[in-house]
Structures are given as structure tokens and as C-alpha cells.
Amino acid sequence: MAACLDCGLDYYRDFPLDVLLPRAQWLLIHPADHGVLCAACIVKRAAKIPGARLAHLVIEFAPRDNVEAELLAALKDMLPYVESCIERRDCPASKDTARIRAAIAKAEGR
């Protein structure tokens, strides 16, 4: 069983996506260079490195016929959350609602 060295999550059961880092960054985060870490533990370790200020995430999608429909559905699901954040004023997302609505309208051909 491969598990996260810090929190113990089972790699094959609990890790929904692989996390890839440049080797130099991996060695800063995990000098022993063996085992696996989950994304959350990678970020926790990286935050302790002097000068670390941002974890840039890029999600890569496998080519699929219905990916546009799935992304559109995800945008529609996310819209109420973004609007709720704006109403509560606990997230700086005032432009996100308009961008999401525009992306949905464009995808639906409106």
C-alpha cells in the first residue's frame, strides 16, 4: 500500500489525481526523495519553505467527447457558491459571477 507519508491517505484509494512537481521543488519539499505525499501535505510542506508564496495548480484533462458538457455543468454548479460568497462579502470574487455567466451563455450559444 502506498500512502501519504504525512497524513496516511491511501494513494490508490484516496488520491483522485496525481500531483507532479519539478524535481528541484520536490527535493525542497521532501529531501529524502522517496515515498508519496498528497496535494494537501505538499502544500503544507511548501508553505514552510522560506520564500514560498504561491501554489500554482493546473489540472490536465484527458481528451473526452463530453468534456465541454461536464465543464459547463461544473460552472453552473459553481455559480450559486460564488454568488453566495459575494453576498457574504467573504471572498473577493465580484467579477467571477459575470465571467461565469458569460462562459455559460457562450457555451450554450446565447
Contacts in CASP RR format, 6 or more apart in sequence:
PFRMAT RR
TARGET T0000
AUTHOR 0000-0000-0000
METHOD contacts of the structure
MODEL  1
MAACLDCGLDYYRDFPLDVLLPRAQWLLIHPADHGVLCAACIVKRAAKIP
GARLAHLVIEFAPRDNVEAELLAALKDMLPYVESCIERRDCPASKDTARI
RAAIAKAEGR
1 10 0 8 1.000
1 11 0 8 1.000
1 12 0 8 1.000
2 10 0 8 1.000
2 11 0 8 1.000
2 12 0 8 1.000
2 35 0 8 1.000
2 36 0 8 1.000
3 9 0 8 1.000
3 10 0 8 1.000
3 11 0 8 1.000
3 36 0 8 1.000
4 11 0 8 1.000
4 15 0 8 1.000
4 36 0 8 1.000
4 37 0 8 1.000
4 38 0 8 1.000
4 41 0 8 1.000
5 30 0 8 1.000
5 35 0 8 1.000
5 36 0 8 1.000
5 37 0 8 1.000
5 41 0 8 1.000
6 37 0 8 1.000
6 38 0 8 1.000
6 41 0 8 1.000
6 44 0 8 1.000
6 45 0 8 1.000
7 38 0 8 1.000
7 40 0 8 1.000
7 41 0 8 1.000
8 38 0 8 1.000
9 15 0 8 1.000
9 38 0 8 1.000
11 36 0 8 1.000
14 38 0 8 1.000
15 36 0 8 1.000
15 38 0 8 1.000
15 39 0 8 1.000
17 39 0 8 1.000
17 59 0 8 1.000
19 37 0 8 1.000
19 38 0 8 1.000
19 39 0 8 1.000
19 42 0 8 1.000
21 29 0 8 1.000
21 42 0 8 1.000
25 46 0 8 1.000
26 33 0 8 1.000
27 33 0 8 1.000
28 46 0 8 1.000
28 49 0 8 1.000
29 37 0 8 1.000
29 42 0 8 1.000
29 45 0 8 1.000
29 46 0 8 1.000
29 49 0 8 1.000
30 37 0 8 1.000
30 45 0 8 1.000
37 45 0 8 1.000
42 55 0 8 1.000
43 55 0 8 1.000
46 52 0 8 1.000
46 55 0 8 1.000
61 67 0 8 1.000
64 70 0 8 1.000
68 107 0 8 1.000
71 107 0 8 1.000
72 104 0 8 1.000
72 107 0 8 1.000
72 108 0 8 1.000
75 100 0 8 1.000
75 103 0 8 1.000
75 104 0 8 1.000
75 107 0 8 1.000
76 104 0 8 1.000
78 100 0 8 1.000
79 97 0 8 1.000
79 100 0 8 1.000
79 101 0 8 1.000
79 104 0 8 1.000
82 91 0 8 1.000
82 93 0 8 1.000
82 96 0 8 1.000
82 97 0 8 1.000
82 100 0 8 1.000
83 97 0 8 1.000
85 91 0 8 1.000
85 93 0 8 1.000
86 93 0 8 1.000
86 94 0 8 1.000
86 96 0 8 1.000
86 97 0 8 1.000
END
